[in-house]
Amino acid sequence: MPLQKITQLLLLLSMLGSIPLSAQSTSADSVTIALNDYIDAFYYGDTSKIHRSVDLGVHKYGYYRPRNSNTYEGSAMPFREMIEYATGVLKKGKNPNVEKFPRKVEVYEVLDKTACGKVTAWWGTDYILLAKLEGRWKITNVLWQSPTPKQ
Protein backbone atom coordinates (compact mmCIF):
# COMPACT_ATOMS: atom_id res chain seq x y z
CA MET A 1 0.00 0.00 0.00
CA PRO A 2 1.52 3.38 -0.94
CA LEU A 3 2.43 5.75 1.88
CA GLN A 4 -0.14 8.32 0.74
CA LYS A 5 -2.99 5.76 1.04
CA ILE A 6 -1.81 4.72 4.52
CA THR A 7 -1.69 8.36 5.58
CA GLN A 8 -5.21 8.95 4.25
CA LEU A 9 -6.51 5.85 6.00
CA LEU A 10 -4.93 6.87 9.31
CA LEU A 11 -6.39 10.37 8.97
CA LEU A 12 -9.85 8.95 8.27
CA LEU A 13 -9.64 6.57 11.25
CA SER A 14 -8.50 9.33 13.57
CA MET A 15 -11.38 11.55 12.44
CA LEU A 16 -13.92 8.78 12.94
CA GLY A 17 -12.48 7.93 16.34
CA SER A 18 -12.73 11.53 17.50
CA ILE A 19 -16.46 11.87 16.90
CA PRO A 20 -17.59 9.88 19.94
CA LEU A 21 -14.88 11.48 22.06
CA SER A 22 -16.10 15.00 21.32
CA ALA A 23 -19.72 13.99 21.93
CA GLN A 24 -18.69 12.31 25.19
CA SER A 25 -16.70 15.38 26.20
CA THR A 26 -19.65 17.68 25.53
CA SER A 27 -21.94 15.48 27.66
CA ALA A 28 -19.34 15.29 30.44
CA ASP A 29 -19.04 19.08 30.33
CA SER A 30 -22.84 19.38 30.67
CA VAL A 31 -22.82 16.98 33.63
CA THR A 32 -20.01 18.99 35.24
CA ILE A 33 -22.10 22.15 34.85
CA ALA A 34 -25.08 20.46 36.55
CA LEU A 35 -22.88 19.32 39.46
CA ASN A 36 -21.38 22.80 39.85
CA ASP A 37 -24.89 24.31 39.75
CA TYR A 38 -25.78 21.99 42.62
CA ILE A 39 -22.88 23.25 44.74
CA ASP A 40 -23.48 26.90 43.81
CA ALA A 41 -27.13 26.64 44.80
CA PHE A 42 -26.15 25.75 48.35
CA TYR A 43 -23.02 27.94 48.57
CA TYR A 44 -24.63 31.11 47.20
CA GLY A 45 -28.36 30.51 47.71
CA ASP A 46 -29.10 30.46 43.98
CA THR A 47 -32.43 28.67 43.63
CA SER A 48 -32.40 29.10 39.85
CA LYS A 49 -29.50 26.64 39.73
CA ILE A 50 -31.54 24.06 41.64
CA HIS A 51 -34.40 24.47 39.17
CA ARG A 52 -31.95 24.12 36.27
CA SER A 53 -29.98 21.10 37.50
CA VAL A 54 -32.19 19.10 39.89
CA ASP A 55 -35.25 17.06 38.95
CA LEU A 56 -38.45 17.84 40.90
CA GLY A 57 -38.67 14.18 41.95
CA VAL A 58 -35.11 14.05 43.29
CA HIS A 59 -34.34 11.56 46.06
CA LYS A 60 -31.65 12.98 48.35
CA TYR A 61 -30.71 11.09 51.49
CA GLY A 62 -27.69 11.44 53.69
CA TYR A 63 -25.95 10.75 56.93
CA TYR A 64 -24.65 13.45 59.25
CA ARG A 65 -23.32 13.64 62.78
CA PRO A 66 -25.17 16.07 65.03
CA ARG A 67 -22.98 18.38 67.12
CA ASN A 68 -21.37 16.66 70.09
CA SER A 69 -22.28 13.21 68.76
CA ASN A 70 -20.26 10.39 67.28
CA THR A 71 -23.22 8.58 65.76
CA TYR A 72 -24.70 9.30 62.38
CA GLU A 73 -28.32 10.16 61.76
CA GLY A 74 -30.10 9.90 58.43
CA SER A 75 -31.95 12.72 56.76
CA ALA A 76 -33.91 13.13 53.53
CA MET A 77 -34.05 16.40 51.58
CA PRO A 78 -36.70 16.62 48.87
CA PHE A 79 -36.67 19.27 46.15
CA ARG A 80 -38.80 21.71 48.17
CA GLU A 81 -36.34 21.59 51.10
CA MET A 82 -33.42 22.21 48.73
CA ILE A 83 -35.15 25.41 47.61
CA GLU A 84 -35.87 26.41 51.23
CA TYR A 85 -32.26 25.80 52.24
CA ALA A 86 -30.88 27.84 49.34
CA THR A 87 -33.34 30.64 50.08
CA GLY A 88 -32.09 30.71 53.68
CA VAL A 89 -28.48 30.98 52.49
CA LEU A 90 -29.41 33.92 50.26
CA LYS A 91 -31.23 35.67 53.14
CA LYS A 92 -28.16 35.36 55.38
CA GLY A 93 -25.96 36.93 52.72
CA LYS A 94 -22.83 35.70 51.03
CA ASN A 95 -20.39 34.04 53.41
CA PRO A 96 -17.10 35.94 53.14
CA ASN A 97 -15.20 32.63 53.11
CA VAL A 98 -17.33 30.89 50.46
CA GLU A 99 -14.48 30.94 47.93
CA LYS A 100 -12.36 28.93 50.40
CA PHE A 101 -15.01 26.24 50.96
CA PRO A 102 -14.11 22.76 49.69
CA ARG A 103 -15.27 22.24 46.11
CA LYS A 104 -14.52 19.23 43.99
CA VAL A 105 -16.59 17.81 41.13
CA GLU A 106 -15.82 14.44 39.57
CA VAL A 107 -17.70 12.91 36.66
CA TYR A 108 -17.37 9.13 36.74
CA GLU A 109 -19.35 8.04 33.70
CA VAL A 110 -21.63 9.55 31.08
CA LEU A 111 -23.88 7.45 28.87
CA ASP A 112 -26.54 8.75 26.51
CA LYS A 113 -29.35 8.90 29.16
CA THR A 114 -27.59 8.43 32.51
CA ALA A 115 -24.51 9.73 34.28
CA CYS A 116 -22.89 9.55 37.70
CA GLY A 117 -20.52 11.73 39.63
CA LYS A 118 -19.26 12.85 42.99
CA VAL A 119 -19.29 16.23 44.70
CA THR A 120 -17.15 17.16 47.69
CA ALA A 121 -18.31 20.30 49.51
CA TRP A 122 -18.27 21.78 53.01
CA TRP A 123 -21.11 19.51 54.12
CA GLY A 124 -19.37 16.31 52.99
CA THR A 125 -19.40 13.95 50.02
CA ASP A 126 -22.34 13.43 47.67
CA TYR A 127 -22.64 10.56 45.19
CA ILE A 128 -24.93 11.74 42.45
CA LEU A 129 -26.94 10.07 39.68
CA LEU A 130 -28.23 12.13 36.76
CA ALA A 131 -30.62 11.51 33.89
CA LYS A 132 -30.92 13.34 30.60
CA LEU A 133 -34.47 14.64 30.74
CA GLU A 134 -35.90 16.70 27.89
CA GLY A 135 -32.37 17.28 26.57
CA ARG A 136 -30.91 18.53 29.88
CA TRP A 137 -28.88 16.74 32.59
CA LYS A 138 -30.82 16.66 35.87
CA ILE A 139 -29.85 15.26 39.24
CA THR A 140 -32.27 12.48 40.19
CA ASN A 141 -30.58 10.80 43.18
CA VAL A 142 -28.10 11.91 45.83
CA LEU A 143 -26.57 9.83 48.59
CA TRP A 144 -24.34 11.86 50.91
CA GLN A 145 -22.38 11.72 54.12
CA SER A 146 -20.89 14.44 56.27
CA PRO A 147 -17.11 14.39 56.74
CA THR A 148 -15.81 11.51 58.80
CA PRO A 149 -14.51 12.27 62.29
CA LYS A 150 -10.88 13.29 62.36
CA GLN A 151 -8.76 10.36 63.50
PERAMO-V181738 format. One record per helix or strand of 3 or more residues. SS is the DSSP state (h for helix, s for strand). FROM is the first residue (numbers start at 0). LEN is the number of residues. Records with the same first field share a line. If there is no record, write none. Layout:
# PERAMO-V181738
SS: FROM-LEN / FROM-LEN
This chain:
# PERAMO-V181738
h: 2-42 / 46-7 / 78-14 / 97-3
s: 53-12 / 71-5 / 103-7 / 113-8 / 123-10 / 135-10
